Amino acid sequence: MQRLRPLNDFIFKKLFGETENIDNLKSFLNAVLNKDKTQELVELEIINEKELTTDNIQDKKGIIDVLAKTSDGTNINIEVQLTNQDNMDKRTLFYWSRIYSRSIVKGEDYSNLNKVITINILDFNYIE
């Protein structure tokens, strides 16, 4: 009998990235973010737009594993990476910056930018 691996992209997205399983995502985020009962995430929206849009056809695209938004506008990006491609720091910053910059539109004040939290789940040692 073969076991399903929760870090498999398809399985992970089914467990945490679909609206019908939002309670799994809430529990996971409350645990990872160390939220106590007074701070725990109660309202959470899963964002189904998984492709980071580009301004130019030649710009680098990114595909997000799980993206959610809290009631205060905080975006939470969860990425699963199984193999070390020696670019996790740059990849994380790239995804984070795209999510951060799309939370504001022309004419808005920079104070309207929403907080972005990125959680990387890695199946390899990245930090010694």
Backbone bond lengths (Angstrom), bond angles and torsions (degrees), N, CA, C in turn:
res aa  C-N    CA-C-N  psi(-1)  N-CA   C-N-CA  omega(-1)  CA-C   N-CA-C  phi
1 M - - - 1.448 - - 1.532 109.33 -
2 Q 1.310 115.92 128.22 1.455 120.61 -179.92 1.525 109.80 -94.72
3 R 1.332 115.97 134.23 1.463 121.81 179.03 1.517 110.65 -86.78
4 L 1.319 115.38 146.98 1.449 120.49 173.99 1.524 108.55 -83.42
5 R 1.309 115.84 136.29 1.459 120.82 179.99 1.519 109.39 -94.88
6 P 1.338 117.55 122.05 1.465 119.34 -178.30 1.526 113.52 -64.90
7 L 1.333 118.06 -16.43 1.459 120.16 178.00 1.522 112.86 -87.82
8 N 1.314 117.36 -4.69 1.453 121.05 171.99 1.524 107.25 -60.86
9 D 1.337 118.07 132.34 1.468 121.83 -176.18 1.523 112.71 -50.71
10 F 1.312 116.87 -48.14 1.465 121.32 -177.39 1.525 110.78 -62.78
11 I 1.329 117.08 -47.66 1.467 121.92 -178.59 1.523 110.11 -65.24
12 F 1.337 117.56 -45.24 1.463 121.36 -179.31 1.522 110.66 -59.69
13 K 1.326 116.43 -46.12 1.468 120.32 -179.58 1.521 111.54 -64.69
14 K 1.338 117.55 -35.02 1.468 120.97 176.74 1.524 110.58 -66.86
15 L 1.336 116.73 -43.58 1.468 121.00 -177.16 1.526 113.40 -70.50
16 F 1.338 117.29 -36.68 1.460 120.29 -170.81 1.531 115.45 -122.83
17 G 1.308 118.19 -13.20 1.456 120.29 -172.27 1.510 116.10 -108.62
18 E 1.322 117.42 10.01 1.458 119.87 -179.84 1.523 110.60 -118.40
19 T 1.318 115.02 142.78 1.463 121.23 -174.54 1.522 112.79 -54.71
20 E 1.327 117.68 -38.99 1.464 119.30 -178.69 1.531 113.14 -67.79
21 N 1.325 117.17 -13.68 1.466 121.56 177.60 1.529 112.05 -113.46
22 I 1.314 117.00 26.05 1.471 120.87 -175.50 1.530 112.42 -62.11
23 D 1.333 117.62 -28.28 1.469 119.45 177.67 1.527 111.14 -64.49
24 N 1.340 117.54 -33.94 1.471 120.85 175.03 1.523 110.10 -61.17
25 L 1.332 115.65 -44.98 1.465 120.67 -178.74 1.523 110.92 -65.65
26 K 1.322 117.24 -44.04 1.470 120.40 178.59 1.521 110.83 -58.81
27 S 1.328 116.74 -47.30 1.474 120.50 -179.67 1.525 110.99 -61.92
28 F 1.320 116.31 -44.31 1.456 121.17 179.46 1.529 111.04 -60.16
29 L 1.345 116.54 -49.06 1.467 120.37 -177.68 1.520 112.00 -67.12
30 N 1.320 117.55 -39.81 1.477 119.61 178.11 1.522 110.51 -62.43
31 A 1.330 117.23 -36.30 1.464 120.69 178.56 1.527 111.02 -71.59
32 V 1.320 116.96 -48.95 1.468 120.92 -177.25 1.526 111.43 -65.94
33 L 1.323 116.59 -39.42 1.466 120.43 -179.13 1.526 112.63 -85.51
34 N 1.335 116.09 2.76 1.460 123.13 176.17 1.533 111.91 55.47
35 K 1.328 115.57 46.78 1.466 121.22 -179.93 1.526 109.63 -84.41
36 D 1.326 116.68 129.41 1.460 119.10 174.42 1.529 108.68 -85.73
37 K 1.328 117.53 178.42 1.470 122.16 -175.12 1.527 113.03 -57.38
38 T 1.328 117.97 -31.44 1.463 120.24 -178.14 1.528 112.22 -80.81
39 Q 1.332 117.32 -17.37 1.463 120.88 -176.68 1.520 113.39 -113.56
40 E 1.329 117.80 -5.96 1.462 119.22 -169.58 1.527 112.85 -61.17
41 L 1.307 114.26 151.19 1.454 121.52 178.48 1.514 108.79 -72.54
42 V 1.318 115.85 119.78 1.457 121.13 179.49 1.529 109.47 -105.76
43 E 1.310 115.39 -47.90 1.461 120.56 178.26 1.522 108.28 -101.05
44 L 1.322 114.81 129.54 1.454 120.99 -177.59 1.518 107.36 -150.21
45 E 1.311 115.60 138.04 1.460 120.91 178.72 1.520 108.34 -119.62
46 I 1.323 116.40 129.99 1.464 120.39 174.58 1.519 107.44 -86.13
47 I 1.321 116.11 126.40 1.460 121.89 179.82 1.526 107.54 -89.78
48 N 1.302 116.42 121.85 1.463 120.65 -176.58 1.510 113.84 -84.33
49 E 1.323 117.30 -10.92 1.459 120.65 177.17 1.529 107.76 -77.40
50 K 1.318 116.79 102.67 1.466 121.30 -172.82 1.529 113.65 -97.35
51 E 1.328 117.51 -13.89 1.455 120.04 -178.27 1.526 109.44 -97.25
52 L 1.312 116.07 126.80 1.459 121.03 176.40 1.524 107.70 -75.46
53 T 1.312 116.29 116.46 1.456 120.89 -175.35 1.519 111.07 -68.66
54 T 1.319 114.13 155.31 1.464 120.54 -179.96 1.525 109.08 -119.01
55 D 1.321 115.64 156.68 1.466 121.15 177.54 1.519 111.41 -88.61
56 N 1.311 116.00 -24.07 1.450 121.81 -174.69 1.523 107.97 -131.08
57 I 1.310 118.40 144.58 1.464 122.29 -177.88 1.529 111.81 -59.91
58 Q 1.317 117.20 -25.68 1.464 120.03 -178.46 1.530 112.97 -93.07
59 D 1.331 117.83 -1.13 1.464 121.27 178.23 1.525 110.84 -68.16
60 K 1.299 115.54 150.85 1.463 122.10 176.82 1.519 109.60 -69.31
61 K 1.330 116.10 133.53 1.465 121.28 176.49 1.519 109.19 -98.02
62 G 1.297 115.39 161.87 1.453 121.14 174.54 1.521 108.87 -137.42
63 I 1.320 116.21 144.05 1.455 121.96 177.16 1.527 107.38 -115.49
64 I 1.335 115.21 122.21 1.455 121.84 -176.01 1.523 110.06 -89.68
65 D 1.335 116.62 140.42 1.467 120.27 176.83 1.522 110.57 -74.58
66 V 1.334 117.36 -60.91 1.470 121.82 178.92 1.519 108.47 -137.87
67 L 1.329 116.18 128.66 1.454 121.91 177.35 1.525 107.94 -129.34
68 A 1.323 115.21 129.55 1.465 120.68 179.74 1.516 108.94 -133.30
69 K 1.328 114.90 160.63 1.462 120.99 177.99 1.518 108.04 -130.42
70 T 1.337 115.66 133.23 1.468 121.20 178.93 1.524 109.69 -85.99
71 S 1.321 115.75 171.31 1.468 120.32 -178.86 1.523 112.56 -64.40
72 D 1.341 118.34 -22.66 1.474 119.78 178.32 1.530 112.53 -91.63
73 G 1.341 117.24 6.97 1.462 121.73 176.99 1.512 115.13 92.86
74 T 1.325 117.83 -2.50 1.462 120.80 178.64 1.529 109.58 -65.95
75 N 1.328 116.29 130.76 1.456 121.94 174.89 1.520 108.66 -93.28
76 I 1.329 116.57 136.18 1.462 120.86 177.58 1.524 107.99 -123.67
77 N 1.321 115.03 118.97 1.459 122.26 179.82 1.523 108.44 -108.00
78 I 1.325 116.70 125.56 1.464 121.34 177.61 1.520 107.49 -115.17
79 E 1.315 115.62 123.25 1.463 121.81 179.87 1.518 110.17 -119.45
80 V 1.319 116.03 136.62 1.459 122.60 175.50 1.518 107.45 -111.21
81 Q 1.324 116.39 127.69 1.461 121.12 178.49 1.524 108.13 -131.36
82 L 1.325 116.19 122.52 1.466 120.99 -175.86 1.517 113.23 -93.87
83 T 1.329 117.07 -26.78 1.460 119.32 -178.42 1.521 110.09 -121.30
84 N 1.305 115.33 143.43 1.460 121.56 179.27 1.521 109.03 -81.02
85 Q 1.317 115.45 112.34 1.467 120.82 177.32 1.527 110.50 -103.56
86 D 1.339 115.56 13.31 1.466 122.76 177.61 1.533 112.93 56.32
87 N 1.345 115.73 34.71 1.461 118.67 179.43 1.530 112.12 -141.75
88 M 1.311 117.59 16.96 1.460 120.81 -171.71 1.523 112.33 -61.06
89 D 1.324 118.17 -38.53 1.458 120.12 179.51 1.522 111.36 -64.86
90 K 1.325 116.81 -46.63 1.460 120.76 -179.81 1.528 111.42 -69.44
91 R 1.313 117.27 -41.08 1.466 121.99 178.49 1.531 110.37 -61.76
92 T 1.337 116.74 -43.95 1.462 121.37 179.80 1.520 110.64 -62.54
93 L 1.314 117.26 -45.94 1.465 121.39 179.44 1.528 111.20 -64.02
94 F 1.318 117.19 -39.17 1.466 121.73 178.35 1.531 110.49 -61.36
95 Y 1.337 117.20 -51.37 1.464 121.39 179.62 1.528 110.49 -62.57
96 W 1.344 116.52 -46.08 1.462 120.83 -179.34 1.528 110.55 -58.15
97 S 1.328 116.52 -46.30 1.467 119.86 -176.15 1.523 111.85 -66.69
98 R 1.312 117.54 -35.87 1.469 120.44 177.88 1.531 110.43 -65.31
99 I 1.309 117.01 -44.33 1.469 120.70 179.60 1.528 109.53 -65.74
100 Y 1.333 116.56 -43.67 1.465 121.36 -179.14 1.528 111.39 -61.70
101 S 1.315 116.41 -47.18 1.467 119.54 -174.27 1.520 112.78 -72.67
102 R 1.319 118.89 -22.54 1.461 118.78 -179.87 1.533 112.66 -84.07
103 S 1.332 117.24 1.56 1.468 119.47 179.37 1.525 112.56 -88.67
104 I 1.312 116.40 6.98 1.465 120.80 179.17 1.529 108.33 -137.21
105 V 1.313 115.45 148.24 1.462 119.95 179.33 1.528 110.00 -121.06
106 K 1.318 114.59 166.92 1.462 121.68 -178.73 1.528 110.77 -51.59
107 G 1.329 115.02 132.28 1.459 120.81 177.10 1.519 114.13 93.18
108 E 1.334 117.75 -15.18 1.465 120.07 179.91 1.523 110.11 -81.79
109 D 1.320 115.36 154.59 1.452 122.21 176.98 1.531 109.46 -76.79
110 Y 1.315 116.95 144.72 1.465 121.24 -179.60 1.526 112.62 -59.98
111 S 1.322 116.87 -21.42 1.469 119.04 178.29 1.528 111.83 -66.83
112 N 1.328 117.44 -12.75 1.467 121.81 178.58 1.528 112.80 -83.44
113 L 1.328 117.50 -5.57 1.462 119.91 177.78 1.529 109.43 -61.55
114 N 1.327 116.33 135.22 1.460 121.53 -179.42 1.521 111.42 -90.71
115 K 1.301 115.22 147.46 1.466 122.67 176.74 1.532 109.12 -62.65
116 V 1.331 116.08 143.75 1.463 121.74 176.05 1.522 108.32 -126.94
117 I 1.322 115.56 129.14 1.465 122.46 175.62 1.525 107.04 -113.32
118 T 1.307 116.78 129.39 1.457 120.99 175.77 1.519 108.78 -113.76
119 I 1.316 115.43 130.74 1.463 122.16 176.55 1.524 106.81 -118.42
120 N 1.325 116.02 119.36 1.463 121.34 177.46 1.522 109.10 -104.76
121 I 1.305 116.25 125.40 1.459 122.45 174.90 1.517 106.00 -107.37
122 L 1.334 115.77 111.82 1.452 121.41 -173.28 1.523 110.79 -112.76
123 D 1.306 116.09 141.44 1.457 121.50 176.58 1.543 109.63 -101.26
124 F 1.319 115.23 34.98 1.463 121.59 177.93 1.526 107.39 -157.63
125 N 1.310 116.99 161.66 1.468 121.89 176.88 1.521 108.15 -81.68
126 Y 1.316 115.23 122.37 1.455 119.18 179.56 1.530 111.32 -108.21
127 I 1.304 115.85 -41.87 1.456 121.06 179.28 1.528 107.48 -106.03
128 E 1.301 115.08 125.23 1.474 119.94 -178.95 1.521 110.27 -64.42
